[in-house]
């Protein structure tokens, strides 16, 4: 089934997430954001939505990544959607609407610069990765050579009976 929506790259989706987070006018999630982060021990004075509270993809666009094991605060947002309606006369009409979507936001204290994250990563291992017992032919799995060829077995049986 082909989609009529244009394909977007990961970089475009990340940038769109940041743009939506900064330019959104809705204040409905503010109570949930403040309550959720204050419950995590972050002082109210340090919680500034649209300044230091963003979604995972918005932080990626800002060159930061969420620290491993961090849990954010769930909020509800509305996204644009479209549907095609066909009338009895056969006319097709596209209507757009907004539907609720749950997402998670993270405070800046739960993130780190991408460079810091890369520096913490171990250097690439220069050795060849160990192959599994199945791939190497060792261990409990029999090798392909140990199975007889079914064609040869059939030929032997044919010769024995005829």
KEKE-594943 format. One record per residue (C-alpha): residue in one letter; chain; x, y, z; residue number from 0. Coordinates in pm, whole numbers, plus 50000, padded with zeros to 5 digits. Layout:
BEGIN
   aa   ch    east   north      up     i
    A    A       X       Y       Z   NUM
...
//
This chain:
BEGIN
   aa   ch    east   north      up     i
    X    A   50000   50000   50000     0
    X    A   50164   50323   49889     1
    X    A   50145   50630   50106     2
    X    A   50074   50968   49951     3
    X    A   50261   51149   50224     4
    X    A   50608   51272   50132     5
    X    A   50894   51084   50291     6
    X    A   51097   51275   50545     7
    X    A   51447   51208   50661     8
    X    A   51539   51153   51023     9
    X    A   51710   51493   51035    10
    X    A   51392   51662   50910    11
    X    A   51176   51484   51171    12
    X    A   51416   51583   51448    13
    X    A   51420   51946   51335    14
    X    A   51039   51947   51303    15
    X    A   51012   51818   51661    16
    X    A   51228   52107   51784    17
    X    A   51032   52363   51582    18
    X    A   50701   52236   51721    19
    X    A   50836   52236   52077    20
    X    A   50957   52594   52057    21
    X    A   50671   52752   51862    22
    X    A   50372   52574   52018    23
    X    A   50130   52806   52194    24
    X    A   49952   52544   52409    25
    X    A   49992   52568   52784    26
    X    A   49782   52264   52872    27
    X    A   50080   52042   52960    28
    X    A   50249   52289   53193    29
    X    A   50087   52154   53515    30
    X    A   50185   51796   53425    31
    X    A   50540   51902   53334    32
    X    A   50593   52097   53656    33
    X    A   50438   51826   53876    34
    X    A   50629   51545   53704    35
    X    A   50972   51706   53725    36
    X    A   50921   51837   54079    37
    X    A   50836   51479   54176    38
    X    A   51175   51379   54030    39
    X    A   51347   51632   54258    40
    X    A   51400   51917   54010    41
    X    A   51319   52257   54168    42
    X    A   51028   52447   54014    43
    X    A   51254   52745   53939    44
    X    A   51467   52524   53707    45
    X    A   51174   52392   53501    46
    X    A   51124   52608   53193    47
    X    A   50914   52447   52920    48
    X    A   51023   52547   52568    49
    X    A   51364   52644   52711    50
    X    A   51499   52340   52895    51
    X    A   51221   52080   52864    52
    X    A   51191   51907   52525    53
    X    A   51113   51573   52363    54
    X    A   51379   51316   52278    55
    X    A   51395   51426   51913    56
    X    A   51404   51795   52002    57
    X    A   51706   51733   52226    58
    X    A   51872   51546   51937    59
    X    A   51821   51854   51718    60
    X    A   51992   52063   51986    61
    X    A   52298   51833   51985    62
    X    A   52215   51660   52313    63
    X    A   52111   51307   52398    64
    X    A   51904   51171   52684    65
    X    A   52116   50987   52939    66
    X    A   52071   50612   52957    67
    X    A   51812   50506   53213    68
    X    A   51645   50846   53242    69
    X    A   51266   50859   53254    70
    X    A   51083   51168   53140    71
    X    A   50735   51302   53198    72
    X    A   50450   51189   52975    73
    X    A   50238   51462   52820    74
    X    A   49955   51470   52568    75
    X    A   49990   51670   52251    76
    X    A   49779   51697   51938    77
    X    A   49907   51611   51592    78
    X    A   49767   51693   51251    79
    X    A   49609   51402   51065    80
    X    A   49411   51369   50745    81
    X    A   49144   51133   50616    82
    X    A   48986   51081   50276    83
    X    A   48610   51079   50258    84
    X    A   48420   50960   49952    85
    X    A   48069   51085   49900    86
    X    A   47788   50887   49738    87
    X    A   47847   51084   49417    88
    X    A   48204   50949   49404    89
    X    A   48371   51275   49500    90
    X    A   48676   51234   49716    91
    X    A   48738   51495   49982    92
    X    A   49038   51519   50215    93
    X    A   48968   51648   50562    94
    X    A   49227   51735   50822    95
    X    A   49185   51707   51195    96
    X    A   49389   51697   51513    97
    X    A   49422   51380   51719    98
    X    A   49575   51326   52064    99
    X    A   49922   51175   52088   100
    X    A   50119   51086   52402   101
    X    A   50487   51178   52411   102
    X    A   50761   51207   52672   103
    X    A   50958   51519   52759   104
    X    A   51295   51539   52935   105
    X    A   51461   51811   53144   106
    X    A   51805   51938   53045   107
    X    A   51952   51778   53360   108
    X    A   51854   51440   53212   109
    X    A   52058   51501   52898   110
    X    A   52422   51537   52801   111
    X    A   52609   51684   52508   112
    X    A   52653   51441   52221   113
    X    A   53032   51485   52246   114
    X    A   53033   51380   52612   115
    X    A   52836   51070   52524   116
    X    A   53077   50980   52243   117
    X    A   53378   51032   52472   118
    X    A   53234   50786   52725   119
    X    A   53194   50515   52464   120
    X    A   53471   50256   52456   121
    X    A   53705   50263   52158   122
    X    A   53609   50031   51875   123
    X    A   53738   49680   51926   124
    X    A   53988   49594   51655   125
    X    A   53933   49218   51685   126
    X    A   53692   49024   51471   127
    X    A   53375   48952   51664   128
    X    A   53337   48596   51789   129
    X    A   53109   48389   51572   130
    X    A   52832   48186   51722   131
    X    A   52852   47807   51746   132
    X    A   52597   47780   51468   133
    X    A   52788   48008   51230   134
    X    A   53130   47857   51300   135
    X    A   53018   47495   51266   136
    X    A   53145   47409   51614   137
    X    A   52943   47322   51917   138
    X    A   52622   47130   51939   139
    X    A   52491   47205   51593   140
    X    A   52591   46959   51321   141
    X    A   52767   47092   51017   142
    X    A   52599   47085   50678   143
    X    A   52850   46820   50561   144
    X    A   52721   46566   50814   145
    X    A   52379   46548   50646   146
    X    A   52359   46303   50354   147
    X    A   52234   46428   50022   148
    X    A   51867   46323   49984   149
    X    A   51919   46263   49613   150
    X    A   52193   46011   49680   151
    X    A   51977   45831   49935   152
    X    A   51691   45803   49687   153
    X    A   51924   45673   49418   154
    X    A   52060   45407   49656   155
    X    A   51711   45295   49749   156
    X    A   51610   45281   49383   157
    X    A   51911   45065   49298   158
    X    A   51839   44830   49590   159
    X    A   51479   44767   49488   160
    X    A   51519   44750   49108   161
//
